[in-house]
Amino acid sequence: MGTVAELEAVIGLEIHVQLATKTKMFCGCELSFGDEPNVHTCPVCLAHPGVLPVVNEQAVRFALQIAAALECEVAPRSIFHRKNYFYPDSPKAYQISQYDIPIAGAGRLGDIRIHRAHLEEDAAKMIHVGESGRIHGSGASLVDFNRGGTPLVEIVTEPDLRSAAEAASWARLLRETVRQLGVSDVNMEEGSLRVDGNISVRPVGSDALGTKTELKNMNSFRFLERGIEAELARQRGLIGAGGRVEQETLHFHPEDGSLHPLRSKEEAHDYRYFPEPDLVAIAPTEAMLREARESLPELPRAAPATGGRGGAAGRRSADRRVLRGDVEAGGGCRGAHRRQLGHRRAGRCAAPGRW
């Protein structure tokens, strides 16, 4: 193993995007942020005995739009799996997700490869009562099931990022891309965009991957960058002192820049995945795929050059505007999308599985 200075960063991101459907992923409960706790629930999302889930069609169409924007290959047939774990925010004791046959894979945004994008449901919201607001040191925890069952697309990158700054910049580009699609408001403060970082180091010039750790639920790009920088420094220091990195999940405390272990990092077999027996496969028609492609707006990476600058220089200029959150391309579509999303969220749907 090389010296600390010779260890390069290897970073991949997992991004959870809440979809702006009117109803939940597998039931007809309304989605609305900021309402009183536990008012948008039903026997399906509370996992009462004998209930059956129904797939939200609009969530599938939104996922296809994201796949098209990220140049992903769409699976002709994908299925849902049960991801088994016990935690108070999951009344079923499993999450309906996708495992080895996701709806999309093998894509790209800029220079960063997309490994997969899959559909799943969100967990409920845990509220920890105590001074820190976190589970460590709290006297009690409350659960708000309004969020439980919200449609998510999880986007997983390949480990192509090489610095904390690059990871934060690329995450900003992804947020703006999804925002332009109008499928989510990608509001990090409200939790509709959450980013996890998978982080490791390796000797410069090596193709091997080191032991990774995971930083969970970064709720701002600044904290994402600071958290990754702190974890890279920790790993380099540990290896430089002759130690070794353990695979685990960590929480970054932005107040003092410290890292706190949450749990040992699980492997796929820990979740005992098996196909969801109550749901049929997703098999998008050619018409659905064509509609997703044709619905794409002008995306940030294809923004026109300004100020007389063309070619690569113009694209870099447009990218810098995206990363500052100052995109004006598309005729003010950000405001239009916010109005559109607000209209969707205000509506109520009578039938399960419809938006």
C-alpha positions in Angstrom: 0.0 0.0 0.0 1.4 3.4 -0.9 1.8 6.5 1.3 -1.2 8.5 2.3 -0.4 11.1 -0.4 -0.5 8.3 -3.1 -3.9 7.1 -2.2 -6.6 8.3 -4.6 -10.3 8.7 -3.9 -12.8 6.3 -5.4 -16.4 7.5 -4.9 -19.8 6.4 -6.1 -23.1 8.0 -5.3 -26.6 6.6 -4.5 -29.3 9.2 -5.1 -32.9 8.8 -3.9 -35.4 10.8 -5.9 -38.9 11.1 -4.6 -41.3 11.2 -7.5 -44.0 13.9 -7.8 -46.9 11.6 -8.2 -50.2 12.4 -6.5 -50.4 9.1 -4.7 -48.1 6.6 -3.1 -46.2 3.8 -5.0 -48.5 0.9 -4.1 -51.8 2.5 -2.8 -54.1 5.4 -3.3 -53.0 7.5 -0.3 -52.3 11.2 -1.2 -48.8 12.6 -1.0 -48.5 16.0 0.6 -45.5 17.4 2.4 -45.9 19.1 5.8 -49.4 17.8 6.7 -50.2 16.5 10.2 -48.5 13.2 11.1 -50.2 10.0 10.1 -53.1 11.4 8.1 -52.2 9.9 4.8 -52.3 6.2 5.5 -54.4 3.1 4.7 -54.3 -0.6 5.3 -52.0 -1.1 2.3 -49.2 1.2 3.3 -49.6 0.2 7.0 -49.3 -3.4 6.0 -52.5 -4.8 7.4 -53.0 -8.5 6.8 -54.5 -9.5 3.5 -53.9 -6.3 1.6 -52.5 -6.2 -2.0 -50.3 -3.6 -3.5 -51.0 -2.0 -6.9 -48.2 -0.3 -8.9 -48.5 3.4 -9.6 -48.5 3.7 -13.3 -47.3 7.3 -13.3 -44.3 6.4 -11.2 -43.3 3.9 -13.9 -43.6 6.6 -16.6 -41.5 9.0 -14.5 -38.9 6.3 -14.0 -38.8 5.8 -17.8 -38.2 9.6 -18.3 -35.3 9.5 -15.9 -33.9 6.5 -17.7 -34.1 8.3 -21.0 -32.5 11.4 -19.6 -29.6 9.4 -18.2 -29.2 7.4 -21.5 -29.9 4.1 -19.7 -30.8 0.8 -21.2 -34.4 0.0 -20.2 -35.1 -3.6 -19.2 -37.8 -5.2 -21.4 -39.1 -6.9 -18.2 -38.2 -5.9 -14.7 -39.6 -7.2 -11.4 -40.0 -6.1 -7.8 -38.4 -7.8 -4.8 -38.9 -7.8 -1.1 -35.9 -6.4 0.8 -36.3 -7.8 4.3 -35.2 -5.8 7.3 -36.7 -4.8 10.6 -36.9 -1.2 11.6 -39.8 0.9 13.0 -40.1 3.0 9.9 -41.2 -0.1 7.8 -44.5 -1.6 9.1 -44.1 -4.6 6.7 -40.6 -5.4 7.9 -39.6 -5.3 4.3 -39.3 -2.8 1.5 -40.7 -3.3 -2.0 -37.7 -2.5 -4.2 -35.9 -3.9 -7.3 -32.9 -6.2 -7.0 -31.2 -8.0 -9.9 -33.6 -6.9 -12.6 -34.0 -3.1 -12.3 -36.0 -1.0 -14.7 -32.9 0.7 -16.0 -29.1 0.2 -16.2 -25.9 1.1 -18.0 -26.4 4.8 -18.5 -24.3 8.0 -18.3 -24.6 11.6 -17.2 -21.6 13.6 -18.4 -18.4 11.6 -17.8 -20.0 9.6 -15.0 -21.4 6.2 -15.7 -24.8 5.1 -14.2 -24.8 1.6 -12.9 -28.6 1.3 -12.5 -31.8 3.1 -11.7 -34.6 1.3 -10.0 -38.1 1.9 -8.5 -38.9 1.4 -4.8 -41.0 2.8 -2.0 -39.8 5.2 0.7 -39.8 4.4 4.4 -41.7 6.4 7.0 -40.2 9.4 8.7 -38.5 8.8 12.1 -38.5 11.8 14.5 -36.0 11.4 17.4 -37.0 13.3 20.5 -34.0 14.9 22.1 -31.5 17.8 22.0 -29.6 16.4 19.0 -32.6 15.3 17.0 -30.8 12.1 16.2 -31.3 8.5 17.4 -28.1 8.6 19.5 -28.9 10.4 22.7 -32.6 10.6 22.1 -35.1 9.7 24.8 -37.8 8.5 22.4 -38.6 8.2 18.7 -41.8 8.9 16.8 -42.9 7.6 13.4 -44.8 9.6 10.8 -46.2 7.1 8.2 -47.3 9.9 5.7 -44.0 9.4 3.8 -44.1 5.6 4.0 -44.8 4.3 0.5 -43.7 7.4 -1.5 -42.5 6.4 -4.9 -38.7 6.6 -5.3 -36.2 6.1 -8.1 -32.8 5.2 -6.7 -29.9 6.1 -9.1 -26.6 4.3 -8.5 -23.4 5.5 -10.2 -20.3 3.5 -10.9 -17.3 4.5 -8.7 -16.1 7.0 -11.3 -15.7 10.1 -9.1 -12.3 11.1 -7.8 -12.8 13.9 -5.3 -15.4 15.3 -2.9 -15.7 18.5 -5.0 -16.4 16.5 -8.2 -19.0 14.3 -6.4 -20.9 17.4 -5.2 -20.7 19.1 -8.6 -22.0 16.0 -10.4 -24.8 15.6 -7.8 -25.8 19.2 -8.6 -25.9 18.4 -12.3 -28.1 15.4 -11.6 -30.5 17.4 -9.5 -30.9 20.0 -12.2 -31.4 17.3 -14.9 -34.2 15.7 -12.8 -35.7 19.1 -12.0 -35.9 19.9 -15.7 -37.8 16.7 -16.3 -40.5 17.8 -14.0 -40.7 14.4 -12.3 -39.6 15.7 -8.8 -39.0 19.0 -7.1 -35.7 17.5 -5.8 -35.9 19.6 -2.7 -33.1 18.4 -0.4 -34.5 20.3 2.7 -37.8 18.4 2.4 -36.1 15.1 1.6 -37.2 14.7 -1.9 -33.6 14.3 -3.0 -31.2 12.4 -0.7 -27.6 11.4 -1.5 -25.5 8.6 0.0 -21.8 8.4 -0.8 -19.8 5.1 -1.2 -16.2 6.0 -0.4 -12.8 4.2 -0.6 -9.2 4.8 -1.4 -6.6 2.9 -3.4 -3.0 3.4 -4.6 -2.7 5.7 -7.6 -2.6 3.7 -10.7 -4.3 0.6 -9.2 -7.5 -0.8 -10.7 -8.5 -2.7 -7.5 -11.2 -1.3 -5.3 -10.6 -0.7 -1.6 -13.0 -1.4 1.2 -15.8 1.1 1.0 -17.8 2.9 3.6 -21.1 4.6 3.2 -22.1 8.1 4.2 -25.9 8.2 4.6 -28.5 10.8 3.7 -26.5 13.9 3.0 -29.1 16.7 2.9 -27.1 19.4 1.2 -24.3 19.4 -1.4 -22.0 21.3 1.0 -22.4 18.7 3.6 -21.9 16.0 1.0 -18.6 17.5 0.0 -17.5 18.1 3.6 -18.5 14.6 4.7 -16.7 12.9 1.8 -13.6 15.0 2.5 -13.7 14.0 6.2 -14.1 10.3 5.4 -11.3 10.4 2.8 -9.0 12.0 5.4 -10.0 9.3 8.0 -9.3 6.4 5.6 -6.0 7.8 4.5 -4.9 8.4 8.1 -6.0 4.9 9.1 -4.1 3.3 6.3 -1.1 5.5 6.9 -1.0 4.4 10.5 -1.0 0.7 9.5 -4.7 0.1 10.1 -7.4 -1.1 7.7 -10.7 0.3 6.7 -13.8 -1.6 7.9 -16.9 -1.7 5.8 -19.6 0.2 7.7 -22.2 2.9 7.4 -21.4 6.3 8.8 -23.1 9.6 9.7 -21.4 12.9 9.2 -22.0 15.6 11.8 -21.7 19.0 10.0 -21.6 20.8 13.4 -18.1 19.6 14.2 -17.1 17.7 11.1 -17.0 14.4 13.0 -18.1 10.9 11.7 -20.1 8.4 13.7 -20.6 4.8 12.8 -24.3 3.7 12.4 -23.9 0.0 11.7 -21.8 -2.5 9.8 -22.5 -2.2 6.1 -24.9 -4.9 4.9 -24.4 -7.1 1.9 -27.3 -8.1 -0.4 -27.6 -11.5 1.2 -28.3 -9.8 4.6 -31.6 -8.6 3.1 -32.8 -12.0 1.9 -34.2 -10.6 -1.3 -36.9 -12.6 -3.0 -39.4 -11.7 -5.8 -42.5 -9.9 -4.7 -45.3 -12.4 -5.2 -48.1 -9.9 -5.2 -46.9 -7.8 -8.1 -46.6 -8.6 -11.8 -43.5 -7.6 -13.9 -43.1 -4.2 -15.5 -42.9 -4.6 -19.3 -42.8 -1.1 -20.9 -44.4 -0.9 -24.3 -42.6 0.7 -27.3 -45.2 3.5 -27.1 -44.2 4.2 -23.4 -40.5 4.3 -24.3 -41.2 6.6 -27.2 -43.3 8.9 -25.0 -40.5 9.0 -22.4 -37.9 9.9 -25.1 -40.0 12.5 -26.8 -41.0 14.2 -23.5 -37.4 15.1 -22.7 -36.9 18.9 -22.4 -33.6 20.6 -23.1 -31.3 19.2 -20.5 -28.5 21.0 -18.6 -25.6 19.1 -20.3 -27.0 20.2 -23.7 -27.6 23.8 -22.8 -26.7 26.2 -25.6 -23.5 28.2 -25.5 -23.8 31.9 -24.5 -21.8 35.0 -25.0 -20.6 33.8 -28.5 -18.8 30.8 -27.1 -19.3 27.5 -29.0 -18.2 23.9 -28.7 -16.7 22.5 -25.6 -16.1 26.0 -24.1 -19.8 26.8 -24.3 -20.7 23.5 -22.8 -18.4 24.1 -19.9 -19.9 27.5 -19.4 -23.4 26.1 -19.3 -22.3 23.4 -16.9 -20.9 26.0 -14.5 -24.3 27.8 -14.6 -25.9 24.4 -13.7 -23.6 23.7 -10.9 -24.2 27.2 -9.4 -28.0 26.5 -9.6 -28.4 29.4 -12.0 -29.8 27.7 -15.1 -32.0 29.9 -17.3 -32.1 27.7 -20.4 -35.5 26.3 -21.4 -37.5 29.5 -20.9 -37.8 29.6 -17.1 -38.9 26.0 -16.9 -37.8 25.6 -13.3 -40.6 27.9 -12.1 -43.0 26.2 -14.5 -42.1 22.8 -13.1 -42.5 24.0 -9.5 -46.0 25.2 -10.4 -46.7 21.9 -12.2 -45.5 19.8 -9.2 -47.5 21.9 -6.8 -50.6 21.3 -8.9 -49.9 17.5 -8.9 -49.4 17.4 -5.1 -52.5 19.4 -4.5 -54.7 16.9 -6.3 -56.3 13.9 -4.8 -56.8 10.5 -6.5 -59.7 8.2 -5.8 -58.3 5.0 -7.2 -55.3 3.0 -5.9 -52.2 2.9 -8.1 -53.2 6.0 -10.1 -51.6 9.4 -10.0 
